[in-house]
């Protein structure tokens, strides 16, 4: 016998309910969900508890992240900042070129240096000035733009009202971006947040995570009969449906797949997982499905036994004994429910700084090759 039970097209039942339907058993030994379809063929005791269908998956752990230094902003925002950087760099270069008037090159008095002198309009457009200009104005424009963005000093070789306006706007933007970045990075380091793989059915379908559904269960039937344009219907592509409860339990606790079933079953998995590892193994998505469903004991239609069992269950409920038994049997669930709503913290590890260290190492290597290139070019110029 496998599964709670499902009605076949010929009207017969299989699974646990099939045994009761054939009157091979007087009642079910476990609680089953009481639905409208089942109520046509079976009698149910007074509701013992209420349950709802939920999604659950392995609780993600906080681990070191090489890309953590980029996480304060999204990829799209970094992309937009890169595009703005290119625009500002190009604008400074073009405006600088426009401000130039008949450049002339003169040799300085210092024998060890040949300085390039260039004539500029002054800020009022009257008269001429001579200033020393870097040999590569495009390189300098990008270098100044980048230096201003990261808040590092850089020599000023620019002139003109237009240049002052665009560089002033860029300095203001850089200050705002850098302040927000530092604030977000500090918040992420001091109060890290766990990013859940999904928290709704839509997110689950979009993630592509395999999801276990018990065969012949209420959720499986609902999935198969769902409208084609619904997220529940699209879940069929990633659904794992079988009867092997032990295999499904191990798969859920190890994070190989998610589970879509009753909340009481998920509570049981959380309790058992915490007993073994002393860690909360699963989280429950905030979205619930199908509302609250009554769980009762099933009886054959017209069974006289139900009339004897109902008073006993009613007295146990009114005395709070059933709730007390459930609470003791799932004692770890209360701790994990509190754990899920609290902020999780961990000490920083060396892996959290790998991203910064790699960028620093790349800068050192680039600086070394730049130094060797300058030394080589300077050596050749002196020979000539």
N, C-alpha and C positions, 0 to 999 in steps of 0.2 A: 504494500500500500504506500503510495507516494502522493504528497500534496494534500491540502485541505479538501480539495474536491472541485470538480468542474462538470457541468452538464454537457453531455454529448448531443450531437444533432438528432439522434434517435430518441431523446428524452431521458435516457438513463444517466446515472451519475457515476463518476469514478473517484478514487481517492478516499479520504476519510469519510466524507459525506456519502460516498457510494456504498460504504459498508453499512451505514445507518439506513440508507435508502432501501437496501436489500434486507433490512432488519436482521442483519448478522450481529448487530450490537444495539443496545438499548439507548445509549447516549454517547456523546463524544467525551473523551478523557481530557481534552484541552479545549480552550475557548476558541471559537471561530467568529468571524465577523458576520453580523446579521444584516443581510441585504434584502432588497425587495424580491429578487429572483429566488433566493434561497428560502425565503419565508413562504413561498407558494408550495414547497415540497417538504418543509421541515418545520417543527416547532422549536422555539428557542426559550430558554429560561429568562428570568429577569436579567437585565444587563448587569454584568459583573464590573465592567470598567468601560471607559470610552477611549478610543484610540484614533489616531489620524495617520495618514501616510506621509512619509518624509523621505528626503534624500540624505544620505550620509556618505562620508568619505574619510580617508585617513587624515588626521590632523597634521597640517604642514609644520615642519620644524624650522626654527630660526637658525640659519647657517650663515657662515661667512660668504660674502658675495664680492667677487672681483670687480664687478661693474657697479658696486654700491655708490661710488662717487658720482655716477651719472643718474642715479635713481631720483634725486630731488626734482628733476624735470622729465617730462615724457620725451619719447623719441621725436614726436612731431615738433615739440617746442625747441629741442636742440637743432632740428633741421631749419626751423624758421630763424633761429639766431644765426645759424651759419649763412643763410641767404642774406639776412640783414647785414652781416659782417662784410660779405662780398660787395653788396650795394654801397655801403659806406666807404669801403676801401676804394672802389672804383670812382665814387663821386669825389672824394678828396683828391685823387690823382688827376681827374679831368679838370676840376676847378683849379687845381694848382697849375696845370698846363696852360689853362686859359689866362691865368694871371701873368704868365711870363711874357716879356717883351724883348724881342731881339736878343737872345742869349749870346753872350760873348765869353770866350775862355781866355783867361790871362794866367800867366805863370807867377806864383807868389815868390816872395823874396827868400823864403826858406828853401834851401837847396834840397833838403831831404823830403820835401813834399810839394807836389804840384797841385795847387788848389784850383778848383773850378769855381769861378765867380759868375754870378748871374744878376741881371737887372730886374727889379720888381717895381711895380707900382706901390706907392705907400697906401696906408689905410684910407686916406681921403681922395685917392686917385690923382694927387698932384705931386709932381716931382718924381724922382727916381731914387731907388736905393740899390745898393750892392750887398748881396749876402752870399755866404758860402752855402752851396746846395749839395746834398749827398749825390753821389754819382748815379744812383739808381732811384729815381723819384717814386716809381711804382713800388719798389721794395720798401722804401721808407714810409709810404702811405699805409701799406698793409701792416708794417711793423708798428707804427704809431697807433693804428686802430686796435691792434691786438694788445699792445701795452696798456692802452686806456681801458680796455675791456677787463683785463685782469688786475688793474689797479697798480701798475708798475710805472715808474717815471721814465720819460723818454724826451730827448732833446727836441726843441720846437724849431722847425724850419719853415713853417707855413705862415702865410700872410693873406690879408684880404677879409672883407666883411663876410663874404659867402662861406669862406673856410671857417670862420669863427662860429657862424650859425650852425653849420652841420656838425662841427666837432663838439659844440656845446650840447646839442641834442644827443649826440652819441655818448658824451660823458654822463649826462643825466640818465640815459637808458642803461648804461653800464653800471651805474651806482644802484639803480633799482634792481636790476637782474642779479647782481652780486649779493646784495643784501638779502633778497628773497632766497637765493641759492644757499647762502650760509645758514639762514634760519631753518630752511627745510632740512638741510643736511644735519644740523644740530638736533632737530626734532627726531629725525630718523635714527640717529645714533643713541639718543637718550631714551626715547620712547618708541622702539620699533613696533611696527604693526605687521601682523601676519596676513599675507595676501591669500585668501581662500581660492582654491581652484575653481569653485563655482558656488553660488548661493541661491540659484533658482534653476528651474527646468530649462529655460532658454540658454543660460550660461553653461549648463551641463551638456546640452546638445551641441553648442558651439565649441566646447572644449574637446569633444570626441572621446571622452573618457568612457571606457567600457563600464556598463552598469548591470549588476545582477538583479533579476526579478525572479522570485520563486515561481516555479511552474504551477499552473492551475490555480494561481492566486487571484485575488480581486484586482491587484494592480496590473497583473499580466492581461487579464480579460479587458480591463479598461484601456490598456495600451493598444490592444489589437482592434478594439472597436472605436478608437478615437478618430475624430475628423482628420482627413489627410493634411489639412493646413495647420494643424496644431503641433506644438512642440512635443507633446506626448506621443503623437504618431511618429514623428521623426526620430524618436528615441529607439525605434525598432532596429535601426541600422547599427546601433552600438550595444544592444541588449544581449545579456547573457542569461539564458533561461535553462534551468535544469533542476533536478531534485536533490543534488548532493549538498546537503546543508553544511557538512564539515568542510568540504572544499570551498564553498562560498564564504564561510566564516574566516578561514585562513586567508583567502584572497582579499577580503575587505580589510582585515586587520593588518595585512602586509602592504596595503596600498595598491594592489594590482588592479582593483576595480572599485567602483562605488556600489551602493546598494539602494534600492527603492522598495521600501517595505513599511511595516507598521512601526510607530515610534517605540512601542514597548519592546519589540524585538531589537531595535537599535540600542535601547537602554541596556538590554541584557548583554549585547556585544560590548558596549562600553564598560559595563561592570566586570565582565570576564577579562577583558583586555587589561583593565587597571589592576586586577588581581594578579595577573602574570608579570606585568612590567612596571607597575607603580607609576605609570604615565597614562594620561587620557588618550586613548588610541584614535577616537573618531570625533568629528564635529558634525552637527546636524544643520542643514541648510535652513534658512529662515522661512522659506516658502513651504507651505503645507498644501495638501491636496485632498479633495473629496470631502472636506469637513470632518467632523467627529463621527466615528462609526462605533456603534455598540458592539461589544464583545460578550458573547454568551455561550452557554453550553447547548449543543444541538441535540434534538431528540427526533425520533421518528414521528411522522404526522399522526396526531391523535394519541400520543403516548400518555399513559396514566402515570408514568414515573415522574414526568415533569411536575405534576401537581404535588408530589412529595418533596421534590428537590427545591422548588421555588421558595417555600417558607424558610428553609434552612439558609439558603443564600441571602434572603432578605434580612434575616436576623444577623447574619455575619456582617452584612454591609452596614446596617444601622448601628451596630456595636463598634464599627471601625476596625474590626479584626482583619478584614480583607486588605484595607489600606495599610494597616500596620505590617502585615506579612509582605506586601509588595514593597513597602519602604525599606524593610530590613533586607529583603532579597536583592535590592538594587541600591544599596547604601552608597556605593561609589559614584553613582550618577549625580548626586547632589553636588559633590565636590567638582566633578568635571563640568557641570553646568555653570558653576561659579567661575571655574577656570576659563571657560570659553568667553566670558564677558569681561575678564580682567585684562589689563595690559601685561604682556609677556616681555620680560627683559632677559638679557644674557650679557656676559662680559665680552668685550671686543676681542677678536682673535687676530693673529697675524694675517690671515687671509683677507680680512677686511681692508687691509692697507696694500694689498698686492696691486690694485689698479693704480693707486697713486705712485707706488714705487716703480711700476713699469713705465709710467709716463716720465718720471724723473730719470730713470735709466735711459729711456729713449732720448730725452733732452741732452743728457750727458754725452751719449754717443754722437748725436747730431752736432753738438758743440765741438767735440773732438775732431770730427771730419772737417768742420768749418775752419777750425784753427789750423789743421794741416794744410787745407787748401789756401788759406791766406798766407801762411808761411811760405808755401811753394811759389805762389804768384809773386810775393814780395821778393823772394830770392831771385826769380827770373828777371824781374824788372830791374834789379840792381845790376845784374850781369849785363843787361842791354845798355 
